[in-house]
Amino acid sequence: MPDVFRRRERPLDAENPIQASVHPALAPRLARGITLVVLLCYCSVVIINVLSSDGASSAELVACVGIVLLEFGVQFTLTSPSARGWTLRRRLVTLAAQTVLTYLPAAWFGLDWGSMQGPLAGTLLLTLPHRVAWPSFGLVVASSPVYPLLEGQDVLYGCYIVISVTLAGLVIYGLTRLTDLVQQLHDTREQLAHMAVTKERLRFARDLHDLLGYSLSTITLKGELVSRLIPVRPEQAAEETTSMLLVARQALADVRLVSRGYRDMSLRGEAESAAKVLESAEVRVEADVRVERMHPVVDTVLATALREGVTNILRHSKAEVCTIRATSGTETVLLTLVNDGVADGGKSDARSGGGSGLGNLRTRLTEIGGELTAGVDEDGLFRLEARAPLQPHQGKTGTATTTAALGSERAAA
């Protein structure tokens, strides 16, 4: 079975961001759940303190439970990621309401109200700007033992309250920020997954254009040539038919290879093939390729540039002479393709229009640190120049390096 179908049967990689998005909200929900459990634990501690006190009436107990649930409901709302997008006015109103719920019940429940300043301290860090939040946090912590000391409690109990308030505030703040980071990470992974899909679609479209454009143009050209040769030169028509079949088989193989990555190509081999195809189209070719050994990625990209240039000549021009030159220096390689197939008063036939071929080439060359120029020169000839480094630039090889490696594996196989 061809690779293009067999690949779908393979299990997805566990580290693939596309596969990771199958369970989209597991990590954010888990982080949010942990925050809820922590808040419920603090809520339970306060209720237990009031229940364990002597002389507490039923009304006091009901009021305590109601106030505690209300305050921690506000606290839980403030820990949600959407709360970070609230306006300053809304945050200040919510902060004021929580401040009232924190200090007013202390006059009723006394020391049993415990360290309810802890959630308030955490809210200050979450709602106020940093330059104000941390001093306010310190003020709440420093003032927390004042009431117990005024009620006759010893210094040790005051230290316990300070530690309890500090711990509660930092835990709530830290868990909320971690939950936000988990949500941001999840959102980023989803975006990366969509970008990966989009990038793969663009690669597929680009490779199909670059691979099949040349092959189909060659098949069309040879088919027209065969139809003209059959009546007068049947032997040559048979040879051209054989050549056309080879190109068709290569086109079929290229379609299968697109699903795995771009195959390795050689600039020298592509120049020889281009010369034969252009000669079949009755174009006189002058080819001079003198290049040093290049990186496989660079070799493939330049061969692709030559193929696209020849495809444009076959499709859009009436060239009679074409010159192919490639020279390498100490750091770069320059490929030049010049032809006289310019029409309409010095404007090339659609080659410089809105097609995707030259745009694809610019993308490929940019990825490896090269550049592409194309247009009519001062002599009225259409000139395409592709310049690339002997070694692809670090950080720019990306997909090109991966696809070249795949091509090398296929060649070895």
C-alpha positions in Angstrom: 0.0 0.0 0.0 1.4 3.4 -0.8 2.8 5.6 2.0 0.2 8.3 1.3 -2.4 5.9 2.7 -0.3 3.8 5.1 0.7 6.8 7.1 -2.8 7.3 8.3 -2.7 4.0 10.1 0.2 4.9 12.3 -0.5 6.1 15.8 0.0 9.8 16.5 3.1 10.8 18.4 2.4 11.5 22.1 4.4 14.8 21.8 2.5 16.0 18.8 0.6 19.2 19.7 -2.2 18.2 17.4 -2.7 15.0 19.2 -2.4 16.7 22.6 -5.4 18.9 21.8 -7.6 15.8 21.8 -8.2 16.4 25.5 -8.4 20.2 25.3 -9.3 21.3 28.8 -7.9 18.6 31.1 -5.0 20.5 32.5 -6.9 23.8 33.0 -9.7 22.0 34.7 -7.4 20.2 37.0 -5.6 23.4 38.0 -9.0 25.1 38.6 -10.2 22.1 40.6 -7.1 22.3 42.9 -7.7 26.0 43.5 -11.4 25.2 44.4 -10.3 22.4 46.9 -7.9 24.8 48.6 -10.5 27.5 49.0 -13.0 24.9 50.4 -10.4 23.8 52.9 -9.9 27.4 54.1 -13.6 27.9 54.2 -14.1 24.7 56.3 -11.4 25.8 58.8 -13.3 29.0 59.5 -16.6 27.2 59.9 -15.0 24.6 62.2 -13.5 27.4 64.4 -17.0 29.0 64.8 -18.7 25.6 65.5 -16.1 24.7 68.1 -16.6 27.9 70.1 -18.8 27.8 73.2 -22.1 29.7 73.3 -22.5 30.1 69.6 -26.2 30.3 68.7 -27.9 28.7 65.7 -28.4 32.1 64.1 -24.7 32.9 64.5 -23.8 29.5 62.9 -26.1 30.1 60.0 -24.8 33.6 59.5 -21.2 32.4 59.7 -21.8 29.7 57.1 -23.6 32.2 54.8 -20.9 34.8 55.1 -18.0 32.4 54.6 -19.6 30.8 51.5 -20.3 34.3 50.1 -16.7 35.5 50.7 -15.1 32.4 49.2 -17.6 32.5 46.3 -16.2 36.0 45.6 -12.7 34.7 46.1 -13.3 31.8 43.7 -14.6 34.2 41.1 -11.5 36.4 41.4 -9.3 33.4 40.8 -10.9 32.7 37.4 -8.7 33.7 34.4 -11.5 36.0 33.1 -11.2 38.1 36.2 -7.8 39.3 34.9 -9.6 41.1 32.1 -11.9 43.0 34.4 -11.8 46.8 34.4 -10.1 48.5 37.4 -13.4 49.9 38.6 -15.0 46.4 38.8 -12.0 45.0 40.5 -12.0 47.8 43.1 -15.7 47.3 43.8 -15.2 43.5 44.3 -12.2 44.2 46.5 -14.2 46.6 48.6 -17.0 44.0 49.0 -14.5 41.4 50.1 -12.9 43.8 52.6 -16.3 44.4 54.3 -16.9 40.6 54.4 -13.5 40.1 55.9 -13.4 42.7 58.7 -17.1 43.3 59.6 -17.9 39.8 60.8 -14.9 39.9 63.1 -16.8 42.2 65.4 -19.5 39.5 65.7 -17.5 36.3 65.8 -14.4 37.7 67.5 -11.3 35.5 67.6 -13.2 32.6 66.1 -13.2 34.5 62.8 -9.6 33.4 62.7 -7.2 34.4 59.8 -9.8 35.5 57.2 -7.4 38.3 56.2 -5.5 35.6 54.2 -7.9 35.4 51.2 -8.1 39.2 51.2 -4.3 39.5 51.1 -4.4 37.1 48.1 -7.1 39.2 46.4 -5.0 42.4 46.8 -2.1 40.7 44.8 -4.5 39.6 42.1 -6.5 42.8 41.6 -4.2 45.7 42.2 -1.1 46.8 40.2 2.1 45.4 41.5 3.5 48.7 42.8 0.4 48.9 45.0 -0.5 45.3 45.6 2.6 44.2 47.5 2.7 47.1 50.0 -1.1 46.5 50.5 -0.4 42.8 51.1 2.3 43.7 53.7 -0.1 46.1 55.4 -2.8 43.4 55.8 -0.3 40.9 57.1 1.2 43.3 59.6 -2.2 44.4 60.9 -3.6 40.9 61.2 -2.3 40.3 64.8 -3.5 43.7 66.1 -7.0 42.5 67.1 -5.9 39.3 68.8 -3.3 41.2 70.8 -5.9 43.8 71.9 -8.1 40.9 73.0 -5.4 39.7 75.4 -3.8 37.0 73.3 -0.1 36.4 73.7 2.6 37.2 71.1 2.9 33.5 70.1 -0.8 33.5 68.9 -0.1 36.8 67.1 2.8 35.1 65.2 0.5 32.2 64.3 -2.0 34.7 62.8 0.7 36.4 60.8 2.0 33.2 59.4 -1.5 31.9 58.7 -2.5 35.1 56.8 0.8 35.2 54.9 0.5 31.5 53.9 -3.1 31.8 52.8 -2.5 34.9 50.8 0.5 33.5 49.0 -1.1 30.1 48.4 -4.2 31.6 46.8 -2.2 34.0 44.7 0.3 31.4 43.6 -2.4 28.8 42.7 -4.3 31.4 40.8 -1.2 32.5 38.8 -0.3 28.9 38.1 -3.8 28.3 36.9 -3.5 31.3 34.6 -0.2 29.9 33.2 -1.7 26.5 32.6 -4.6 28.1 30.7 -2.2 30.2 28.7 0.0 27.2 27.9 -3.1 25.2 26.8 -4.3 28.1 24.6 -0.7 28.4 23.1 -0.6 24.7 22.3 -3.9 24.9 20.5 -2.6 27.8 18.5 0.5 25.9 17.7 -1.6 22.9 16.6 -3.6 25.1 14.2 -0.4 26.7 12.9 1.1 23.2 12.3 -2.0 22.2 10.3 -1.9 25.4 8.3 1.8 25.1 7.7 1.4 21.5 6.5 -1.4 22.5 4.1 0.8 25.3 2.7 3.7 22.9 2.3 1.5 20.4 0.5 0.2 23.0 -1.9 3.7 24.4 -2.5 5.2 21.0 -3.1 2.4 20.0 -5.4 2.9 23.1 -7.5 6.7 22.9 -7.6 6.8 19.2 -8.4 3.8 18.6 -10.7 4.0 22.0 -12.5 7.2 21.0 -14.2 6.2 17.4 -14.8 2.8 18.2 -16.3 4.2 20.9 -18.5 6.8 18.5 -19.8 4.1 15.8 -20.5 2.0 18.4 -22.4 5.0 19.5 -24.4 6.1 15.9 -25.3 2.5 14.9 -26.1 2.3 17.8 -28.6 5.7 16.8 -30.0 4.7 13.1 -30.3 1.5 14.1 -32.2 3.5 16.0 -34.7 6.2 13.4 -35.1 4.0 10.3 -35.6 3.2 11.0 -39.3 6.8 11.9 -40.3 9.2 10.4 -37.8 7.5 7.4 -36.0 10.8 6.2 -34.5 11.5 9.5 -32.8 7.9 9.7 -31.7 8.3 6.3 -30.0 11.4 7.6 -28.2 9.5 10.7 -27.0 6.6 8.6 -25.9 8.9 6.5 -23.8 10.4 9.7 -22.3 6.9 11.0 -21.6 6.0 7.8 -19.8 9.1 8.2 -17.6 8.1 11.7 -16.7 4.5 10.6 -15.9 5.8 7.8 -13.6 8.0 10.3 -11.9 5.1 12.7 -11.4 3.1 9.8 -9.8 6.0 9.1 -7.5 6.3 12.8 -6.6 2.6 12.9 -5.6 3.2 10.0 -3.1 6.3 11.7 -1.8 4.5 15.0 -1.1 2.7 13.3 1.9 6.1 12.7 3.6 8.2 15.7 2.6 10.1 17.2 -0.3 12.5 14.9 -2.0 16.2 15.6 -2.6 17.0 17.2 -5.9 20.3 18.0 -7.6 21.0 21.2 -9.4 23.4 19.5 -11.8 20.8 16.8 -12.6 18.0 19.3 -12.9 20.1 21.4 -15.3 20.7 18.4 -17.6 17.0 17.5 -17.5 16.0 21.1 -18.2 18.3 21.3 -21.2 16.7 18.2 -22.7 13.2 19.4 -22.2 13.9 22.8 -23.6 15.6 21.3 -26.6 12.5 19.2 -27.2 10.6 22.5 -27.2 13.0 23.8 -29.9 14.7 26.2 -27.5 18.5 26.6 -27.9 20.1 26.0 -24.4 23.4 27.2 -23.1 24.1 25.5 -19.8 27.1 26.1 -17.6 26.9 24.7 -14.0 30.1 25.1 -12.0 29.3 24.7 -8.4 31.1 23.3 -5.4 29.5 20.7 -3.2 26.5 22.2 -1.5 24.3 21.3 1.5 21.4 19.0 0.3 18.9 21.6 1.4 20.5 24.3 -0.7 21.0 22.0 -3.6 17.3 21.0 -3.5 16.1 24.6 -3.2 18.2 25.8 -6.2 17.1 22.8 -8.3 13.5 23.8 -7.5 14.2 27.4 -8.6 15.6 26.1 -11.9 12.6 23.8 -12.3 10.2 26.6 -11.7 12.0 28.9 -14.2 11.9 26.3 -16.9 8.3 25.6 -16.2 7.5 29.2 -16.7 9.4 29.2 -20.0 7.4 26.2 -21.2 4.1 27.6 -20.1 4.2 31.3 -20.7 6.9 32.3 -23.2 8.0 31.8 -26.7 11.7 31.6 -26.0 14.2 30.7 -28.6 17.4 31.0 -26.5 17.8 30.1 -22.8 21.0 30.4 -20.7 21.5 28.5 -17.5 24.4 29.4 -15.3 25.4 28.5 -11.8 28.5 29.6 -10.0 29.7 29.2 -6.5 31.8 31.6 -4.4 33.4 31.2 -1.0 30.0 31.5 0.8 27.2 31.7 -1.8 25.9 30.1 -4.9 24.3 32.1 -7.7 21.9 30.5 -10.2 20.9 32.6 -13.2 18.3 31.7 -15.8 17.9 34.1 -18.8 15.7 33.7 -21.8 14.4 35.9 -24.7 10.8 34.8 -24.4 9.5 38.3 -23.4 6.5 39.7 -25.1 4.1 42.7 -25.0 6.7 45.4 -25.2 9.1 44.1 -22.5 6.6 42.5 -20.1 6.8 38.8 -19.4 3.8 36.6 -20.2 2.2 36.2 -16.8 5.3 35.0 -15.2 5.6 38.0 -12.9 1.9 38.0 -12.3 -0.1 36.6 -9.4 1.0 33.0 -9.7 2.3 31.2 -6.7 5.5 29.7 -8.3 7.9 32.7 -7.7 6.3 33.3 -4.3 7.0 29.7 -3.3 10.6 30.1 -4.4 11.1 33.3 -2.4 9.7 31.5 0.7 12.1 28.5 0.2 15.1 30.7 -0.4 14.3 33.0 2.6 14.1 30.0 4.9 17.7 29.1 4.1 19.0 32.7 4.1 18.9 33.3 0.3 17.0 35.6 -2.0 15.3 35.6 -5.4 15.0 38.3 -8.0 13.0 38.0 -11.3 12.1 40.4 -14.0 13.0 42.0 -17.4 16.6 43.4 -17.5 17.9 46.3 -19.5 18.5 44.1 -22.6 14.8 43.1 -22.7 15.6 39.6 -21.5 13.8 37.8 -18.7 16.3 37.1 -15.9 15.7 35.0 -12.8 18.5 35.0 -10.2 18.5 32.8 -7.1 21.2 33.4 -4.6 21.8 31.0 -1.6 24.5 30.3 1.0 26.5 27.2 0.6 25.3 26.2 4.1 21.7 27.1 5.2 21.6 29.6 7.9 21.1 28.3 11.5 17.5 28.7 12.7 16.2 29.0 9.1 16.4 25.5 7.9 13.3 24.4 9.7 11.1 22.3 7.5 13.6 22.3 4.7 16.1 20.4 6.8 13.5 17.9 7.9 12.3 17.3 4.4 15.8 16.9 3.0 16.5 14.3 5.6 13.3 12.4 4.6 14.5 12.6 1.0 17.9 11.2 2.0 16.2 8.3 3.8 14.1 7.5 0.7 17.2 7.7 -1.5 19.0 5.2 0.9 16.0 2.9 0.8 
